[in-house]
Amino acid sequence: MEEVPFEDRDVPRVEIDWERSAWWWYPVTRAIAPAVRMNALAVSLIALLLSMAGLQLGERLFSPAWQPNWTVDSLSAATATYTPRIVHWGVALLQSLLSFERMGWRELGFLTFELLWLTMTFALLGGVLARRSLVELGQRTVSAWGEALNIVFSRWQSYLWSMGMHFVAVAGLLVPFYILGLLSRLGSLGAILSGVLLLLSYPLVFAIGRFVLSAIVCFPLSVCAIAAEKKADAFEGFSRSNAYFFQRPLLTALLAACLLLVGMVGELLVFWTITSGWWLMRGTYLIAGASVQPAAGSYVAAGNWLSENLLAAYWFSFLWSAAAAIYLILRKSVDSVELDELDSVESSVQVSLPDIPSTPPPPATQTAETE
């Protein structure tokens, strides 16, 4: 067979379809868009205010013996300015959890109330933001607020139980150790016997620790799963979130690190937008004469408070946008499900359509000839 010279060969042109090869690029880079919108920031601010109100309400209802430190006096002024108060309160709640040895019934009731309150607040309002982000990142369209509210709020029991499954499992695994603690009170023999049984039960630390890690890390993924999948329930949210995270922990960490950098870009965008806009509004207001009225100072202070808390609300909004991006990527990586396969509200138009007749009617010309 005669060889064709190189210059006469017809080499087909091969082009790379980046849309198929780098399909993960769009959810990662577009995660800022759903988080920086004004309506998303407003919902996030409401969620943060409800969270703080729940923390104060729980303290008044149960009055725990150890009072959580809700203040930020121990921090520097610069840190207190850029760190939202809800973060400080979360640290105080974590410190309360670490005081496990000094926990009584009032403290247990306080922590249970706070965890339930924060779970429902984050799941419902965060779930609405996650649902809209899932639709925008997966289907590349904007979801209606009514559809997002309908899907998320109709599944509030699934959100509550998806987190409750973790606490029930941890509590069930801790019951034997509570009994061992009671056994240790029965003199030196009881202490020795309970201590030996405690060490023999050490392998359970992996099961307990996994449930605790799942409750913290997998909660946003569980919220996204319940908001995304068709007729999803608590078990599906629990199983999908754990399967995706524990099968792809390195991928999840890489996506979280990448999205953290993306979120910082969004923070700068929100910061300069709100700061410059409010600075011009406040300056014009004060120059026009409002500075001579003492009553106007309180309204200016309220505007300053709103600007600072909207910056804090951005990270709550971006948390659910980033969780939606991670969930879509992990779902396709593990289950090979396309990004746009999401649950949707059934339209009533399809129900009202008439049935197609089995046999078509005779043509008009044939009917005329017959007559």
C-alpha positions as CSV (number, residue, x, y, z in Angstrom):
1,M,0.0,0.0,0.0
2,E,1.4,3.3,-1.1
3,E,2.1,5.7,1.7
4,V,0.5,9.2,1.4
5,P,2.9,12.1,1.8
6,F,2.4,14.1,5.0
7,E,1.5,17.3,3.3
8,D,-1.3,15.5,1.4
9,R,-2.8,13.8,4.4
10,D,-6.3,15.0,5.5
11,V,-6.0,15.3,9.3
12,P,-9.5,15.7,10.9
13,R,-9.8,18.7,13.2
14,V,-10.5,17.8,16.8
15,E,-12.1,20.3,19.1
16,I,-12.5,19.9,22.9
17,D,-16.0,20.4,24.2
18,W,-15.2,22.3,27.4
19,E,-18.9,22.2,28.3
20,R,-18.7,18.4,28.7
21,S,-15.1,18.1,29.8
22,A,-15.2,20.8,32.5
23,W,-18.9,20.5,33.5
24,W,-18.0,21.3,37.1
25,W,-16.7,24.7,36.2
26,Y,-20.1,26.4,35.8
27,P,-21.4,25.5,39.3
28,V,-18.2,26.5,41.0
29,T,-17.7,29.9,39.3
30,R,-21.3,30.8,39.3
31,A,-21.9,30.2,43.0
32,I,-21.5,33.9,43.7
33,A,-24.5,34.9,41.6
34,P,-27.3,33.5,43.8
35,A,-25.7,34.7,47.0
36,V,-25.2,38.4,46.2
37,R,-28.7,39.2,45.2
38,M,-30.5,41.6,47.5
39,N,-33.5,39.3,48.1
40,A,-31.1,36.4,49.1
41,L,-29.2,38.8,51.5
42,A,-32.5,39.8,53.0
43,V,-33.6,36.2,53.6
44,S,-30.1,35.5,55.1
45,L,-30.4,38.5,57.4
46,I,-33.8,37.3,58.6
47,A,-32.3,33.9,59.3
48,L,-29.4,35.4,61.3
49,L,-31.8,37.5,63.4
50,L,-34.1,34.5,64.1
51,S,-31.0,32.5,65.1
52,M,-29.9,35.2,67.6
53,A,-33.5,35.6,68.9
54,G,-33.6,31.8,69.5
55,L,-30.4,31.9,71.5
56,Q,-31.7,34.6,73.7
57,L,-35.1,32.9,74.1
58,G,-33.5,29.6,75.1
59,E,-31.4,31.3,77.7
60,R,-34.5,33.0,79.2
61,L,-36.6,29.8,79.2
62,F,-34.1,27.4,80.7
63,S,-31.6,29.7,82.5
64,P,-28.7,27.2,82.4
65,A,-26.3,27.2,85.4
66,W,-23.4,28.2,83.2
67,Q,-24.3,31.4,81.3
68,P,-23.0,31.3,77.7
69,N,-20.8,34.3,76.9
70,W,-22.7,36.1,74.2
71,T,-20.5,39.2,74.3
72,V,-17.5,39.9,72.1
73,D,-15.5,41.9,74.7
74,S,-12.7,39.4,74.6
75,L,-12.1,40.1,70.9
76,S,-10.3,43.0,69.4
77,A,-12.3,45.8,67.9
78,A,-11.2,44.9,64.4
79,T,-12.2,41.3,64.8
80,A,-15.5,42.2,66.3
81,T,-16.2,44.5,63.4
82,Y,-15.7,42.0,60.6
83,T,-17.0,38.9,62.4
84,P,-20.8,38.7,62.6
85,R,-22.2,38.3,66.1
86,I,-23.9,35.0,65.2
87,V,-20.4,33.6,64.8
88,H,-19.5,34.7,68.3
89,W,-22.7,33.2,69.6
90,G,-22.0,30.0,67.8
91,V,-18.6,29.8,69.5
92,A,-20.4,30.4,72.8
93,L,-22.8,27.5,72.1
94,L,-19.9,25.3,71.2
95,Q,-18.2,26.1,74.4
96,S,-21.5,25.2,76.2
97,L,-21.4,21.8,74.4
98,L,-17.8,21.3,75.6
99,S,-19.1,21.7,79.2
100,F,-20.7,18.3,78.9
101,E,-19.5,17.1,82.3
102,R,-21.4,19.9,84.1
103,M,-24.6,19.4,82.2
104,G,-27.9,19.1,84.1
105,W,-31.5,18.9,83.0
106,R,-31.8,22.6,82.5
107,E,-28.6,22.7,80.4
108,L,-29.7,19.7,78.4
109,G,-33.0,21.3,77.7
110,F,-31.3,24.6,76.7
111,L,-29.0,22.9,74.2
112,T,-31.8,20.7,72.8
113,F,-34.0,23.8,72.3
114,E,-31.1,25.7,70.6
115,L,-30.2,22.8,68.3
116,L,-33.9,22.4,67.3
117,W,-34.3,26.1,66.8
118,L,-31.1,26.5,64.7
119,T,-31.9,23.3,62.7
120,M,-35.3,24.6,61.7
121,T,-34.1,28.1,61.0
122,F,-31.2,27.0,58.9
123,A,-33.0,24.2,57.2
124,L,-36.1,26.2,56.1
125,L,-34.6,29.6,55.2
126,G,-31.3,28.0,54.1
127,G,-33.2,25.4,52.2
128,V,-35.1,28.1,50.2
129,L,-31.7,29.6,49.3
130,A,-30.3,26.2,48.5
131,R,-33.3,25.3,46.3
132,R,-33.0,28.5,44.2
133,S,-29.2,28.0,43.9
134,L,-29.7,24.4,42.8
135,V,-32.1,25.5,40.0
136,E,-29.8,28.3,38.9
137,L,-26.6,26.3,39.0
138,G,-28.1,23.1,37.6
139,Q,-30.8,24.2,35.2
140,R,-29.3,27.7,34.5
141,T,-32.5,29.5,35.2
142,V,-34.0,31.4,38.1
143,S,-36.4,29.6,40.3
144,A,-39.6,31.3,41.4
145,W,-39.8,32.1,45.1
146,G,-43.2,30.5,45.3
147,E,-41.9,27.2,44.0
148,A,-38.9,27.2,46.3
149,L,-41.1,28.0,49.4
150,N,-43.6,25.3,48.4
151,I,-41.0,22.5,48.0
152,V,-39.0,23.4,51.1
153,F,-41.7,24.2,53.6
154,S,-43.7,21.2,52.6
155,R,-40.8,19.0,53.7
156,W,-40.0,20.6,57.0
157,Q,-40.5,17.3,58.9
158,S,-37.8,15.7,56.7
159,Y,-35.4,18.5,57.5
160,L,-36.0,18.1,61.2
161,W,-35.7,14.4,61.2
162,S,-32.7,14.3,59.0
163,M,-30.8,16.1,61.8
164,G,-32.7,14.2,64.5
165,M,-31.5,10.9,63.2
166,H,-27.9,11.9,64.1
167,F,-28.8,12.9,67.7
168,V,-31.0,9.8,68.2
169,A,-28.2,7.6,67.0
170,V,-25.6,9.3,69.2
171,A,-27.9,9.3,72.2
172,G,-28.5,5.6,71.7
173,L,-24.8,4.8,71.5
174,L,-24.1,6.9,74.7
175,V,-26.7,5.1,76.8
176,P,-24.3,2.1,77.7
177,F,-21.7,4.6,78.8
178,Y,-24.1,6.4,81.0
179,I,-24.9,3.1,82.6
180,L,-21.2,2.4,83.0
181,G,-20.9,5.8,84.7
182,L,-23.6,4.8,87.2
183,L,-21.8,1.5,87.8
184,S,-18.6,3.4,88.6
185,R,-20.3,4.8,91.7
186,L,-20.6,1.3,93.3
187,G,-17.2,1.4,95.1
188,S,-13.8,0.5,93.8
189,L,-14.9,-2.7,92.3
190,G,-17.6,-1.0,90.3
191,A,-15.1,1.6,89.1
192,I,-12.6,-1.1,88.0
193,L,-15.3,-3.1,86.2
194,S,-16.8,0.0,84.5
195,G,-13.4,1.2,83.5
196,V,-12.5,-2.1,81.9
197,L,-15.8,-2.2,80.0
198,L,-15.2,1.4,78.9
199,L,-11.9,0.5,77.3
200,L,-13.4,-2.6,75.7
201,S,-16.1,-0.4,74.2
202,Y,-13.5,2.0,72.7
203,P,-14.2,0.9,69.0
204,L,-17.6,2.6,69.3
205,V,-15.7,5.9,69.2
206,F,-15.6,5.6,65.4
207,A,-19.4,5.1,65.1
208,I,-20.1,8.0,67.5
209,G,-17.6,10.3,65.9
210,R,-18.9,9.5,62.4
211,F,-22.4,10.5,63.4
212,V,-21.1,13.7,65.0
213,L,-19.1,14.5,61.9
214,S,-22.0,13.7,59.7
215,A,-24.3,16.0,61.7
216,I,-21.9,18.9,61.2
217,V,-20.5,18.4,57.7
218,C,-23.3,16.6,56.0
219,F,-26.2,18.8,57.2
220,P,-25.9,21.3,54.2
221,L,-25.7,18.5,51.8
222,S,-28.7,16.8,53.4
223,V,-30.7,20.1,53.1
224,C,-29.8,20.2,49.4
225,A,-30.7,16.6,48.8
226,I,-34.2,17.0,50.3
227,A,-34.7,20.2,48.3
228,A,-33.4,18.7,45.0
229,E,-34.6,15.1,44.8
230,K,-38.1,14.1,43.8
231,K,-40.4,13.4,46.8
232,A,-37.3,13.3,49.0
233,D,-37.6,12.5,52.7
234,A,-35.3,12.5,55.7
235,F,-33.8,9.1,55.0
236,E,-32.8,10.1,51.4
237,G,-31.2,13.3,52.7
238,F,-29.3,11.4,55.3
239,S,-28.2,8.6,53.0
240,R,-27.2,10.8,50.0
241,S,-25.3,13.3,52.1
242,N,-23.3,10.6,53.9
243,A,-22.7,8.6,50.8
244,Y,-21.5,11.6,48.8
245,F,-19.2,13.0,51.5
246,F,-17.6,9.8,52.8
247,Q,-17.1,8.4,49.2
248,R,-15.5,11.6,48.0
249,P,-14.0,13.4,51.0
250,L,-11.0,14.7,49.1
251,L,-13.1,16.0,46.3
252,T,-15.4,17.7,48.8
253,A,-12.4,19.3,50.5
254,L,-11.0,20.6,47.2
255,L,-14.4,22.0,46.2
256,A,-14.8,23.6,49.6
257,A,-11.4,25.3,49.4
258,C,-12.0,26.5,45.8
259,L,-15.5,27.8,46.8
260,L,-14.0,29.6,49.8
261,L,-11.8,31.6,47.4
262,V,-14.8,32.3,45.2
263,G,-16.7,33.4,48.2
264,M,-14.0,35.9,49.2
265,V,-14.4,37.5,45.8
266,G,-18.2,37.7,46.4
267,E,-17.5,39.2,49.9
268,L,-15.4,42.0,48.3
269,L,-18.2,42.6,45.8
270,V,-20.9,42.9,48.5
271,F,-18.6,44.9,50.8
272,W,-17.7,47.6,48.2
273,T,-21.3,47.8,46.9
274,I,-22.9,48.2,50.3
275,T,-20.1,50.4,51.8
276,S,-19.8,52.8,48.9
277,G,-23.6,53.0,48.4
278,W,-24.4,53.7,52.1
279,W,-21.4,56.1,52.4
280,L,-22.8,58.3,49.7
281,M,-26.4,58.0,50.9
282,R,-25.4,58.8,54.5
283,G,-23.0,61.6,53.5
284,T,-25.6,63.3,51.3
285,Y,-28.3,63.0,54.0
286,L,-26.0,64.6,56.6
287,I,-24.8,67.3,54.4
288,A,-28.3,68.3,53.6
289,G,-28.9,69.2,57.2
290,A,-29.8,66.0,59.1
291,S,-26.7,66.4,61.2
292,V,-28.2,69.3,63.1
293,Q,-31.1,67.1,64.3
294,P,-30.1,64.8,67.2
295,A,-33.0,62.4,66.3
296,A,-31.5,61.7,62.9
297,G,-28.4,60.1,64.5
298,S,-30.4,57.0,65.5
299,Y,-31.6,56.4,62.0
300,V,-28.0,56.8,60.7
301,A,-26.9,54.3,63.3
302,A,-29.6,51.9,62.2
303,G,-28.3,52.2,58.6
304,N,-24.8,51.4,59.8
305,W,-26.1,48.4,61.7
306,L,-28.0,47.2,58.6
307,S,-24.8,47.6,56.4
308,E,-22.7,45.6,58.8
309,N,-25.2,42.8,59.2
310,L,-25.9,42.5,55.5
311,L,-22.2,41.8,55.1
312,A,-22.5,39.1,57.7
313,A,-25.7,37.8,55.9
314,Y,-23.7,37.3,52.7
315,W,-21.8,34.4,54.2
316,F,-25.0,32.7,55.2
317,S,-26.3,33.1,51.7
318,F,-23.1,31.9,50.1
319,L,-23.0,28.9,52.4
320,W,-26.1,27.5,50.8
321,S,-25.1,28.5,47.3
322,A,-21.8,26.7,47.8
323,A,-23.5,23.7,49.3
324,A,-25.7,23.5,46.2
325,A,-22.7,23.6,43.9
326,I,-20.9,20.9,45.9
327,Y,-24.0,18.7,46.0
328,L,-24.6,18.9,42.3
329,I,-21.0,18.0,41.5
330,L,-20.8,15.2,44.1
331,R,-24.1,13.8,42.8
332,K,-22.9,13.6,39.3
333,S,-19.5,12.2,40.4
334,V,-21.0,9.4,42.5
335,D,-24.4,8.7,40.8
336,S,-23.8,10.1,37.3
337,V,-27.0,12.2,37.6
338,E,-27.2,15.2,35.3
339,L,-27.1,18.6,36.9
340,D,-30.5,19.7,35.7
341,E,-32.4,16.7,37.1
342,L,-34.3,18.4,40.0
343,D,-37.7,18.1,41.5
344,S,-40.3,20.6,40.4
345,V,-43.8,21.6,41.3
346,E,-46.3,19.8,39.0
347,S,-48.2,22.1,36.7
348,S,-52.0,22.1,36.8
349,V,-52.1,22.8,33.0
350,Q,-51.2,19.2,32.2
351,V,-54.1,18.0,34.2
352,S,-56.6,20.2,32.4
353,L,-55.6,19.1,28.9
354,P,-58.3,17.1,27.1
355,D,-57.7,13.4,26.3
356,I,-56.7,12.5,22.8
357,P,-59.5,10.5,21.0
358,S,-58.6,7.0,20.1
359,T,-60.0,7.3,16.5
360,P,-59.8,10.6,14.6
361,P,-63.1,12.0,13.3
362,P,-63.8,11.6,9.5
363,P,-62.7,14.4,7.3
364,A,-65.2,17.1,6.5
365,T,-65.1,16.4,2.7
366,Q,-66.2,12.8,3.2
367,T,-69.0,13.8,5.6
368,A,-70.3,16.3,2.9
369,E,-70.3,13.6,0.2
370,T,-72.2,11.2,2.4
371,E,-74.9,13.7,3.0
